[in-house]
Amino acid sequence: MNIDYTLLVQIALFVGLWLALKWLWFDPALRIIRERTARSEGAVTEARSIQAEAERLRAEHAAALEETKGAAQDEMQEMLRQAEAEQQRLIADARADAQRTLTDVRGRVEEEVAAARLGLRDSAGEIARIVAQKVLGRPA
């Protein structure tokens, strides 16, 4: 192999072409690739932060929902206790009213029985005379 000036020209052309391509093609292409990579990484980072925020909000929502459910259950239990107490009070009032009514009725019945007995005692002689007349068939 013979080294002459054409090899030097070929080397100079290669270096010139390489510098021209670097300046016109490779540097802009690498700059665009770096920018796209930076934007992609930025978008991925932003998506991760949005996902983390969404997860945090979901956890807050779930906690608030559980707290609300607990408060609603506590309120319902309190309402049930109040209703049960009211029911017991109404039953006690009804029993007391029934006892008073029963006592009043017994008193009236006893009075009526006593009045009926007195009436029967007063008319017992008259009834006996009428029965005797009917049995004997003659006036007594």
Secondary structure, 3 states (H helix, E strand, C coil): CCCCHHHHHHHHHHHHHHHHHHHHHHHHHHHHHHHHHHHHHHHHHHHHHHHHHHHHHHHHHHHHHHHHHHHHHHHHHHHHHHHHHHHHHHHHHHHHHHHHHHHHHHHHHHHHHHHHHHHHHHHHHHHHHHHHHHHHCCCC
